[in-house]
Amino acid sequence: MKSLFSRSLRTKKWAIISASFIVFTTATGFTVYESTKETVTMTLDGQERIIKTHAATIEGIFDELDIALRSEDYVFPSENTKVKDNLKVVYKPAKQVQMVKDTEEKAVWSTADTVEEFLKEQEIILTEHDKVTPDLDTAIKKNMNIEVNIAFPFKLNNGGTEEEVWTTTSTTVADFLLQQEITLGELDRVMPEKDSVIQKDAVVSIIRVEKVTDVVEEPIHFAVVTKNDSNLSKGTEKVVTPGQEGLKTKEYEVVLENGKEVSRTLLKETQVKEKQDKVVAVGTKVSTQTVSRGSDSVSKEFFVTSTAYTASCNGCSGVTATGLNLHANPGAKVIAVDPSVIPLGTKVYVEGYGYAVAADKGSAIKGNKIDVFFASKADAYRWGHKTVKIKILN
């Protein structure tokens, strides 16, 4: 019995010793394993993390962390860099975003932190007129949408004033007017139509239309009314009632485009003052324009240069300087004279023409020169230009 108990005790002792040895060996091995690891500081998306590793290269570290690298990811130093103690590794996983530039859409992988960095990464240089959504300082997130609209210039003619302005692709005329806070009046027009998409180097014209009222005063011209008067010599006239113009107003609706009149419509016409016609008495009494052959004596005679004229010449009124209407008296014997040589009203006898009265004058009749009257141009041409003797009668 004592021998059996002694063997059992020895067996337990050896079991304890064996277990202790295994624990010691394992602990020693773990301590040795851990103590041989390299310490690496890894920055993951801006957060620092201390990693103990037996990996030979940085790529091995990512394998240990079960991180699958993409070609678009940012890793520094490079993946094949050998691991050493206190190595610092920076890792930025790429995020996929949807970029729409003008009308082109594509998926892009990026490690940029903000929209601004993303645009630099894509080598997109913005001007002050370009538009980006969302804002430049917005943080990049997975599957976010980034819209880039590159501006282009075009001409804006606003009411006749032209300037160069900028807009972006797919902007309609209506969108542009709203963006620029340009308002249209009720009658204003815009070309091209509001729903038209603005093209590069296009011209957008705003025609400013307005309607105004214009009141104009116009005279009413009087007529000349003639009445026969037997008390007046034939060919003479006398004003019985002087003429007086009337006055009327016309109200127009005027349409202006960019300040210039394009149409005028009469709305109403009002008579402000009535006209008064001019009444002229025309003599019908026949007067003799010939000189009696037996009752007058010659006081003087001399030679003159003579020409002939009619009442129908260009610029002629047909009324002599003494008021005789030659149209009404085609048979009258009249000569035009220089009043300083032969006074108007003087009775004369012209060789080849006969008895006449000096009843007219002319700017070309100077000195010893006369112009004899004929009713027809044919007679005047036949007279021509010649020197004749004239007699001054008492």
DONU-620814 format. One line per 10 residues: their letters; for each residue x, y, z of N, C-alpha, C. Coordinates in steps of 0.001 Angstrom, whole numbers. Each point is the difference from the previous one (the first is absolute). Layout:
# DONU-620814
a) X Y Z X Y Z X Y Z | ...
# end
This chain:
# DONU-620814
mkslfsrslr) 835 -1202 0 -835 1202 0 860 1239 0 | 986 75 800 929 1122 99 754 161 -1296 | 401 -1096 -655 738 51 -1252 -872 562 -1106 | -1300 -331 -27 -922 486 -1028 -207 1500 116 | -112 474 1213 -181 1445 251 1228 771 -441 | 1185 -563 220 1257 674 -347 120 126 -1508 | -392 -1021 -768 89 71 -1463 -967 1048 -570 | -1154 84 573 -997 987 -461 484 1417 222 | 655 247 1090 510 1342 320 1083 405 -968 | 854 -963 -343 1087 308 -935 -556 327 -1396
tkkwaiisas) -1065 -702 -359 -605 236 -1319 -575 1413 -92 | -665 431 999 -585 1358 34 1084 1057 -33 | 1068 -257 694 1103 971 68 583 217 -1382 | 169 -1127 -728 572 118 -1336 -974 697 -948 | -1241 -220 204 -1000 673 -866 27 1503 214 | 145 395 1250 58 1442 308 1261 611 -584 | 1091 -726 138 1286 517 -513 -83 138 -1513 | -619 -1001 -656 -98 50 -1465 -859 1168 -455 | -1128 186 706 -904 1111 -385 680 1342 209 | 715 110 1068 698 1264 302 1039 293 -1070
fivfttatgf) 653 -1054 -446 1032 187 -1026 -611 481 -1324 | -1138 -623 -307 -679 401 -1264 -437 1454 75 | -594 394 1136 -437 1403 160 1177 925 -94 | 1082 -356 646 1199 850 -12 539 136 -1410 | 52 -1149 -692 555 18 -1355 -876 863 -924 | -1327 -184 163 -924 783 -854 128 1473 299 | 26 336 1270 110 1413 403 1301 597 -483 | 1036 -780 110 1303 505 -456 -10 206 -1507 | -605 -969 -711 -59 122 -1462 -847 1199 -425 | -1134 205 663 -865 1154 -339 706 1313 243
tvyestketv) 727 12 1170 738 1229 346 1061 281 -1037 | 681 -1084 -387 1046 182 -1005 -626 442 -1333 | -1173 -619 -378 -677 331 -1264 -438 1464 -25 | -603 402 1119 -492 1372 66 1148 1002 24 | 1020 -340 658 1123 936 146 753 190 -1304 | -209 -924 -929 702 125 -1286 -833 732 -1057 | -1223 425 296 -833 754 -947 515 1421 -175 | -239 571 -1239 351 1391 -273 -1202 894 334 | 288 1197 488 -1064 956 329 -180 966 -1179 | -1233 35 -518 -311 853 -1154 -1157 944 365
tmtldgqeri) 162 1294 -335 -1084 988 191 -713 198 -1332 | -1247 -387 -37 -765 94 -1246 -1107 1027 148 | -78 916 -966 -1070 997 -43 -1060 -487 -965 | -1162 -337 521 -1110 -501 -791 -1094 1054 -25 | -233 632 -1187 -1020 1051 -134 150 1086 1059 | 1239 374 237 257 1093 935 153 -433 1445 | -255 -1259 321 107 -494 1368 1266 -867 148 | 830 327 1023 1228 -760 221 -303 -1287 764 | 719 -1066 -362 -190 -1307 628 1364 -680 112 | 333 -514 1222 1275 -681 239 -191 -1483 -286
ikthaatieg) 873 -538 -838 -119 -1392 -409 1328 -711 269 | -88 -1220 627 1160 -882 184 -82 -1065 -1083 | 1070 -190 -736 -83 -918 -1135 1314 -712 -253 | -142 -1256 -549 1154 -753 -498 64 81 -1523 | -911 800 -615 -38 84 -1460 1313 555 -526 | 413 -541 -1152 1275 436 -573 -148 1305 -767 | -1179 240 -627 -232 1215 -791 -1316 652 428 | -199 1208 -464 -1245 702 324 -1187 -756 -577 | 175 -602 -1169 -1086 -781 -571 -419 -1119 936 | 1017 -597 684 -295 -1058 954 -823 508 1185
ifdeldialr) 247 1242 424 -782 572 1095 -1481 37 -387 | -285 467 -1258 -1391 68 -439 -621 -1389 -107 | 816 -986 -362 -507 -1383 -23 -377 -448 1408 | 878 349 1008 -296 -357 1390 -1294 669 468 | -221 1274 -485 -1200 735 418 -1209 -355 -853 | 195 -900 -952 -1075 -430 -894 -594 1192 -768 | 902 900 -459 -409 1165 -799 453 -232 -1437 | -988 -49 -935 313 -180 -1417 276 1365 -628 | 1189 166 -475 388 1280 -590 -472 107 -1449 | -404 1237 -388 -324 317 -1385 1131 834 -586
sedyvfpsen) 82 -22 -1311 1069 777 -653 -197 1494 212 | -1265 418 238 -276 1424 202 268 454 1432 | 210 -940 935 240 370 1401 1334 713 136 | 92 814 1063 1251 712 284 725 -729 1129 | 1219 -475 -264 829 -666 1012 1389 607 -54 | 467 426 1158 1358 557 70 682 -495 1278 | 1190 -561 -118 781 -286 -1203 -672 -1071 -846 | 609 -348 -1101 -604 -949 -931 -164 -1368 648 | -838 -833 -602 -387 -1289 584 1180 -958 152 | 1003 95 -867 1134 -934 74 1110 482 922
tkvkdnlkvv) -257 1061 746 999 502 961 142 -1006 1147 | 1254 -296 375 243 -942 1097 -384 640 1331 | -541 -830 877 -440 479 1312 1184 67 943 | 72 1131 706 1002 144 1054 -657 672 1194 | 675 -111 1116 -586 519 1228 -227 1505 -95 | -1167 421 536 -399 1417 34 -284 578 -1404 | -321 -867 -934 -376 450 -1342 -1369 694 55 | -152 1064 -766 -1273 715 -73 -608 -227 -1385 | -1254 -459 7 -697 -306 -1243 -1299 821 -51 | -222 633 -1151 -1234 775 -204 -830 -717 -1065
ykpakqvqmv) -1273 -211 340 -894 -728 -907 -1319 772 -136 | -338 311 -1267 -1295 617 -302 -713 -875 -1017 | -1063 -656 395 -736 -804 -972 -747 908 -972 | 17 -331 -1291 -704 796 -1009 -1506 -193 136 | -726 1096 -257 -1461 -39 31 -505 251 -1425 | -1048 -688 -375 -577 188 -1331 -1060 1099 57 | 134 985 -890 -982 1078 -91 -480 93 -1441 | -1188 577 -178 -558 221 -1328 236 1460 -395 | 802 222 -1046 295 1367 -443 -735 275 -1308 | -728 1129 -22 -661 472 -1210 665 1318 -396
kdteekavws) 707 -20 -1126 641 1211 -508 -718 409 -1268 | -682 1169 101 -883 454 -1072 -1036 -1102 -260 | 66 -694 -1131 -998 -1042 -285 610 -1401 96 | 1285 -111 367 686 -1292 64 7 -525 1438 | -451 -1239 179 -51 -603 1336 911 -1221 39 | 769 -128 1118 863 -1170 153 278 -255 1480 | 333 -1281 303 350 -391 1367 1500 168 175 | 404 591 1129 1404 296 247 376 -469 1402 | 1169 -695 117 539 -360 1309 955 1097 438 | -118 400 1258 820 1124 453 367 -159 1471
tadtveeflk) 1182 493 345 442 30 1404 -10 1425 543 | -589 925 -756 -64 1395 446 -882 125 1233 | 308 982 843 -787 223 1214 -1184 917 -253 | 172 968 -917 -1059 977 -262 -266 78 -1499 | -1104 670 -346 -346 195 -1413 1098 786 -704 | 549 1006 677 1067 809 -597 1214 -862 -342 | 405 -898 944 1135 -888 -269 -337 -967 -1139 | -1251 -428 -42 -421 -912 -1065 162 651 -1376 | -410 1275 -122 114 694 -1285 1460 164 -404 | 875 294 963 1424 109 -302 538 -1356 -451
eqeiiltehd) -473 -1063 666 415 -1348 -354 -402 -325 -1435 | -1165 528 -430 -501 -234 -1364 509 1043 -993 | 878 899 488 593 1060 -831 -1076 884 -631 | -1001 323 793 -1063 916 -437 253 1357 649 | 279 995 -830 283 1350 489 -1254 855 -168 | -470 561 1073 -1231 783 -12 280 1473 -198 | -947 683 -660 24 1461 -77 -1106 548 898 | -48 1311 121 -990 610 888 -1432 -229 -475 | -181 -347 -1273 -1350 -175 -534 -482 -1453 62 | 929 -944 239 -377 -1413 40 -786 -309 1270
kvtpdldtai) -749 -1100 -49 -826 -393 1142 276 -1455 359 | 89 -260 1329 236 -1349 498 -993 -295 1107 | -565 -1204 -20 -902 -466 1044 469 -1382 449 | 196 -228 1329 -168 954 1108 1171 969 107 | 26 810 1072 1036 1011 181 1384 -637 57 | 1015 825 -289 1379 -488 -78 501 -595 1312 | -464 498 1140 516 -488 1285 -775 -1204 535 | -916 -551 -812 -765 -1174 419 884 -1240 12 | -101 -806 1081 797 -1222 119 -485 -1050 -995 | 969 -733 -582 -334 -1051 -954 -579 -1206 740
kknmnievni) -1133 -490 -486 -634 -1187 562 -225 -1023 -1103 | -108 -1241 439 -206 -1081 -959 -1310 197 -758 | 72 -177 -1332 -1164 73 -892 -650 1389 -62 | 718 1044 415 -573 1347 -103 35 472 -1458 | -856 965 -315 -74 581 -1347 682 1370 -12 | 870 200 -965 679 1285 -178 -319 497 -1400 | -592 1197 -78 -396 568 -1288 847 1231 -300 | 642 -5 -1160 873 1108 -415 -560 592 -1280 | -306 1282 25 -498 710 -1185 997 1082 -394 | 667 -196 -1131 985 962 -492 -723 1095 -773
afpfklnngg) 253 1254 383 -699 1143 -606 607 368 -1354 | -824 621 -854 457 509 -1293 -659 1366 -229 | 620 849 -837 -527 1357 -201 -1040 52 -1124 | -875 979 75 -923 312 -1091 -385 1470 125 | -716 526 -994 -377 1407 -30 -1427 180 519 | -162 989 868 -1332 372 486 -281 1425 -436 | -1076 167 -776 -439 1329 -425 -1275 312 769 | 143 856 992 -1123 331 874 -479 1408 -311 | -1079 88 -775 -561 1306 -315 899 858 -853 | 869 -633 -813 896 760 -868 1412 127 532
teeevwttts) 216 -405 1270 1337 39 593 588 -1402 -9 | 1129 -182 -690 593 -1323 -153 1186 -172 940 | 101 -1181 595 1119 -326 880 305 -1494 -107 | 1225 -371 401 375 -1414 16 -310 -560 1375 | -696 -1129 36 -360 -651 1251 367 -1479 -98 | -95 -704 1154 394 -1403 58 -1147 -840 529 | -61 -1224 -480 -958 -957 538 573 -1392 -166 | -740 -1022 469 484 -1368 -48 -872 -852 -922 | 527 -1178 -325 -702 -914 -900 -1387 -343 539 | -931 -158 -924 -1391 -392 300 -814 1109 657
ttvadfllqq) 541 1225 10 -756 1120 551 -951 536 -1069 | -1276 105 345 -970 568 -935 -29 1518 158 | -619 655 -958 -131 1459 75 -759 387 1264 | -1057 -748 312 -787 303 1202 839 -161 1261 | 825 -1070 60 871 -217 1162 977 1152 160 | 579 436 -1127 988 1078 60 -630 1292 514 | -1177 346 -517 -665 1226 444 -293 -59 1493 | -385 -1183 489 -282 -166 1418 1275 138 818 | 1086 -605 -472 1280 76 712 498 1442 89 | -168 752 -1074 492 1378 -53 -1009 1009 560
eitlgeldrv) -1149 -500 457 -1061 859 542 -424 1068 -1010 | -93 -425 -1269 -462 881 -1065 -1498 -226 -180 | -780 1048 187 -1451 -124 -116 -473 549 -1343 | -1045 -591 -511 -585 424 -1268 -1321 702 253 | -214 1089 -732 -1276 693 67 -1074 -796 -723 | -1225 432 161 -1135 -715 -591 118 -104 -1510 | 541 1034 -644 80 22 -1461 1369 -402 -531 | 971 -151 891 1364 -303 -442 75 -1357 -696 | 965 -113 -933 236 -1252 -699 1445 -425 199 | 244 -1302 -139 1367 -515 101 234 -988 -1130
mpekdsviqk) 1188 80 -589 385 -912 -1085 1383 -572 323 | 188 -1329 -138 -1006 -997 -366 -1026 -214 1109 | -938 -942 -199 -1072 -242 947 558 -399 1366 | -809 195 1047 457 -235 1363 455 -1429 259 | -628 -976 -677 361 -1397 260 1180 -464 -851 | 605 905 -758 1159 -355 -828 1250 -115 870 | 842 -1001 -294 1271 -161 713 1024 940 -621 | 690 746 839 972 988 -479 1252 -709 -507 | 436 360 -1197 1194 -576 -604 1163 977 109 | 1214 -536 -77 1199 839 55 -9 998 -1147
davvsiirve) 386 1239 297 84 1097 -965 -1359 384 -590 | -1077 -431 648 -1335 397 -458 -270 1459 388 | -1110 532 -499 -443 1348 368 -1426 -112 537 | -173 402 1255 -1332 33 610 -441 1462 32 | -1121 292 -647 -474 1382 -104 -1291 176 782 | -12 1035 823 -1209 380 719 -504 1292 -624 | -1173 -55 -623 -587 1182 -634 -967 624 986 | 358 1182 467 -839 719 956 -1088 739 -773 | -1243 -368 258 -1130 559 -742 -860 833 946 | -353 1191 -453 -894 844 787 -953 746 -922
kvtdvveepi) -1185 296 546 -998 772 -740 -182 1337 701 | 71 1077 -781 -166 1348 548 -1042 735 -837 | -542 1054 574 -973 832 -708 660 1306 -412 | -175 361 -1260 586 1228 -538 -1123 865 -573 | -112 1231 498 -1017 937 -489 698 1051 -859 | -462 118 -1250 631 903 -970 -1022 1034 -450 | 437 1281 -48 -851 1065 -527 296 196 -1482 | -1048 106 -800 165 213 -1433 -914 1127 -456 | 483 849 -921 -855 1077 -519 -1021 -547 -995 | -1151 694 -61 -1004 -306 -1026 87 1113 -1026
hfavvtknds) 494 -296 -1183 234 1037 -1008 -1336 507 -581 | -68 1306 -156 -1221 600 -556 33 -67 -1523 | -1156 46 -583 -121 19 -1453 -128 1454 -484 | 284 216 -1281 -166 1325 -609 -1246 -63 -894 | -981 803 371 -1262 45 -750 -40 1286 -827 | -222 -123 -1306 -58 1196 -869 -1450 309 -391 | -276 1306 -59 -1328 469 -412 178 1089 -1060 | -777 -103 -1063 79 1012 -1055 -555 1337 513 | 690 1076 -374 -428 1347 412 40 892 -1243 | -1177 448 -438 -68 825 -1222 488 1414 220
nlskgtekvv) 182 375 1245 487 1349 294 1512 106 -99 | 658 -1134 -47 1463 -11 -94 391 -289 -1441 | 1095 631 -397 497 -230 -1352 369 -1460 -178 | -221 -470 -1202 308 -1378 -291 1487 -255 202 | 323 -1086 744 1396 -329 272 477 480 1353 | -772 859 653 395 468 1328 -737 -807 1060 | 614 -81 1155 -562 -757 1119 6 836 1259 | -945 -308 893 -90 705 1260 -406 -986 1085 | 764 3 1115 -307 -909 1107 -1198 542 770 | -1072 -769 36 -1204 397 732 93 -470 1450
tpgqeglktk) 374 -1263 175 138 -568 1352 1349 -711 68 | 872 414 941 1298 -682 111 -181 -1425 517 | 822 -883 -484 -72 -1384 459 649 -171 1364 | -470 -979 742 556 -285 1323 33 -1517 198 | 1184 -510 353 146 -1438 180 -715 -473 1263 | -531 -1209 -78 -580 -622 1173 1052 -831 714 | -416 -726 1044 945 -805 775 -706 -1278 457 | 722 -1133 -135 -536 -1274 474 1100 -753 734 | -401 -900 881 951 -847 711 -251 -1451 -389 | 1098 -743 -140 -79 -1426 -298 693 -770 1120
eyevvlengk) -702 -974 546 557 -826 1071 376 -1359 -583 | 1297 -348 136 513 -1245 -568 453 -944 1120 | -134 -1297 -268 651 -1018 822 1287 -384 -728 | 1124 230 674 1307 -240 -617 664 -1197 678 | 464 -941 -815 707 -1177 512 1498 222 -187 | 743 -122 1100 1446 174 -32 668 -1337 300 | 1044 -313 -777 824 -1175 269 1422 483 229 | 493 -263 1210 1329 479 408 116 1507 -209 | -1098 715 277 -5 1446 -80 -246 579 -1374 | -137 -850 -1026 -222 488 -1361 -1432 -297 -435
evsrtllket) -619 989 -673 -1380 -158 -440 -80 -1012 -1144 | -936 -968 150 -197 -1001 -1048 -1402 52 -595 | -946 614 716 -1345 131 -561 -717 1146 695 | -994 544 -710 -786 1136 519 -1439 -199 -466 | -929 -33 948 -1414 -222 -311 -822 1182 505 | -819 597 -904 -844 1126 379 -1153 -493 870 | -105 573 1194 -1076 -372 918 -1210 911 -155 | 248 1311 -33 -1102 934 -189 528 1332 -518 | -921 755 -625 332 1303 -570 -1023 1019 501 | 487 1110 523 -886 1019 578 275 1342 -645
qvkekqdkvv) -1089 697 -437 147 1346 -561 -33 1009 1121 | 1087 753 121 124 994 1066 -505 1360 -470 | 287 343 -1257 -381 1302 -548 -402 -176 -1458 | -1130 611 -398 -456 -123 -1372 794 919 -924 | 144 -432 -1244 690 823 -993 -976 1028 -568 | 551 1089 -565 -816 1020 -683 562 168 -1395 | -821 -328 -1014 477 70 -1371 248 1442 -433 | 957 150 -897 333 1313 -557 -915 269 -1195 | -666 1163 2 -905 378 -1089 664 1092 -821 | 115 -228 -1309 652 956 -891 -984 391 -1109
avgtkvstqt) -161 1314 -161 -840 504 -1095 854 137 -1246 | -487 -538 -1114 724 46 -1268 -773 916 -960 | 705 1011 -482 -658 969 -883 -381 -587 -1346 | -1170 431 -460 -462 -441 -1336 -193 1176 -958 | 218 1212 499 -190 1196 -831 1134 95 -1003 | -350 104 -1281 1011 49 -1054 585 1390 -52 | 1339 83 72 688 1302 -76 854 12 -1250 | 153 1153 -567 769 147 -1237 1451 238 334 | 849 -854 -576 1424 136 274 744 617 -1168 | -799 527 -1020 659 632 -1156 -31 1501 150
vsrgsdsvsk) 837 630 -763 117 1466 75 -687 602 -1219 | -797 1010 239 -686 679 -1116 1045 608 -919 | -220 -200 -1294 978 500 -958 -108 1495 -238 | -1178 557 264 -158 1407 -381 58 961 1155 | -93 -513 1215 -116 929 1122 1307 245 709 | 1050 -784 -289 1273 137 715 1070 512 -949 | 912 787 543 1114 528 -796 1297 -613 490 | 997 -31 -874 1301 -587 337 825 1031 748 | 506 -432 1185 835 922 770 1476 -332 -131 | 258 -1236 -428 1403 -425 -75 63 -1287 -805
effvtstayt) 1037 -176 -729 203 -1261 -705 1490 -328 -29 | 306 -1331 29 1402 -453 -4 0 -1507 -343 | 1162 -499 -260 140 -1406 -363 269 -843 1259 | -573 -1208 34 206 -929 1127 268 -1399 -555 | 620 -811 817 159 -1428 -315 -1238 -732 508 | -610 -826 -831 -1258 -636 398 87 -1528 -83 | -704 -630 919 -228 -1448 -12 -1483 -209 243 | -441 -1258 -2 -1423 -275 200 -190 -1059 1086 | -1172 31 645 -291 -1001 1044 -1478 -342 -27 | -367 -1093 699 -1402 -400 150 -322 -145 1471
ascngcsgvt) -1272 -209 300 -419 -171 1401 204 -1431 481 | 447 -901 -909 135 -1414 351 1449 -432 197 | 904 960 153 1401 -360 185 238 -607 1388 | 1109 -745 160 339 -597 1290 231 1082 1046 | -694 -141 1116 159 963 1086 -865 1222 -131 | -760 116 -1111 -861 1171 -194 -1339 -201 695 | -505 1060 641 -1296 -91 683 -1154 315 -946 | 328 734 -1113 -1059 410 -908 -656 1303 389 | 447 580 1146 -534 1288 462 1122 1020 -85 | -267 1118 -629 1035 1016 -189 285 749 1297
atglnlhanp) 1047 824 -56 384 795 1168 -1083 993 394 | -882 340 -938 -1090 940 308 -1303 -710 329 | 55 -1385 63 -1177 -754 403 -857 -507 -1127 | 425 142 -1227 -788 -469 -1127 222 -1497 -195 | -1110 -773 -34 71 -1441 -205 44 -278 -1499 | 1159 -402 -499 175 -223 -1435 -709 -1259 -488 | -198 -961 911 -750 -1198 -382 -1449 356 -320 | -513 968 787 -1394 423 -224 -123 1019 -1125 | 1131 598 -388 -5 1014 -1058 1058 -345 -1037 | -183 -1082 -752 1017 -414 -971 191 979 -1151
gakviavdps) -963 896 -221 131 945 -1112 623 1319 404 | 374 146 1261 564 1278 469 1343 261 -652 | 255 1306 -257 1293 436 -525 796 562 1166 | 1001 -751 434 756 357 1210 1484 -189 -285 | 784 928 551 1453 -184 -70 553 76 1407 | 1111 -726 200 731 72 1267 1154 961 -204 | 228 885 978 984 1072 -139 835 124 1258 | 1069 803 -114 746 447 1171 -687 1273 479 | -695 -13 1165 -768 1168 451 820 1274 118 | 1336 -149 137 825 1220 98 162 673 -1357
viplgtkvyv) -291 -731 -1089 73 563 -1351 -1389 346 -505 | -923 -966 143 -1396 203 -401 -870 -336 1208 | -635 959 652 -825 -262 1183 -1156 -945 -325 | -371 -833 980 -1140 -892 -161 -1269 826 -225 | -838 -514 -885 -1235 699 -334 116 917 -1208 | 1237 160 -494 215 879 -1160 -556 -635 -1272 | -721 842 -779 -493 -466 -1295 1112 179 -1026 | 197 -1023 -863 1100 37 -958 -475 -534 -1337 | 839 265 -1004 -203 -606 -1309 1310 -675 -370 | -71 -1333 -266 1203 -773 -321 -47 -357 -1472
egygyavaad) 1076 346 -704 88 -281 -1412 -133 -1504 -262 | -948 -382 -847 -210 -1414 -322 -904 -720 973 | -355 645 1142 -847 -650 1006 -1309 755 162 | 99 1350 -5 -1189 813 100 -90 745 1318 | -1216 530 266 -227 740 1232 -59 -974 1190 | 611 388 1127 62 -879 1175 119 837 1268 | -13 -685 1116 154 643 1317 1200 -637 704 | 853 827 609 1105 -510 817 -590 -470 1334 | -413 -1291 47 -725 -515 1167 759 -1087 763 | 1233 -276 -434 735 -1096 653 1480 341 66
kgsaikgnki) 739 -781 802 1442 191 100 634 -1382 223 | 1293 -21 -93 708 -1264 193 1418 244 449 | 569 -1004 678 1361 157 544 1044 134 -1108 | -316 -545 -1190 961 88 -1111 -224 1225 -873 | -1062 749 265 -315 1187 -807 675 1209 646 | 1137 400 -524 763 1123 540 362 968 -1135 | -134 1316 303 379 1013 -982 -938 36 -1193 | 546 249 -1167 -792 95 -1222 -294 -1388 -563 | -823 -710 745 -383 -1342 -401 -1456 -205 366 | -750 -685 -879 -1395 -286 301 -289 -1462 -330
dvffaskada) -1102 -507 552 -466 -1362 -256 -1465 119 -385 | -357 -418 -1221 -1374 166 -470 -783 -1287 249 | -1275 122 360 -832 -1139 352 -741 -543 -1206 | -7 -1349 -109 -809 -705 -979 -758 -1114 724 | -1162 -282 -484 -810 -1036 639 547 -1383 -294 | 607 -183 -1179 502 -1333 -358 1521 -1 -70 | 556 -1165 270 1447 -149 -64 490 123 -1444 | -824 -450 -935 400 72 -1410 229 1440 -426 | -919 924 400 153 1416 -337 1222 591 672 | 243 -451 1255 1165 533 727 1291 -427 -681
yrwghktvki) 51 -1279 -468 1192 -474 -707 201 756 -1313 | -1088 284 -687 121 729 -1274 547 1406 215 | -371 639 1119 506 1346 283 1507 -50 203 | 449 -979 736 1438 -190 180 661 1115 798 | 1194 405 -474 815 1008 676 410 1036 -1057 | -445 1264 198 281 1028 -1002 -53 1384 601 | 556 969 -737 -28 1402 423 -1158 703 -722 | -810 694 805 -1179 683 -546 -57 1409 580 | -784 858 -685 -217 1366 485 -1251 -8 873 | 76 683 1145 -1150 117 898 -341 1485 149
kiln) -1302 283 57 -448 1370 180 -755 91 1337 | 357 987 794 -658 255 1274 -1141 972 -271 | -1238 -368 336 -1173 801 -298 -438 739 1263 | -535 1215 -257 -516 791 1123 -1384 -542 396
# end
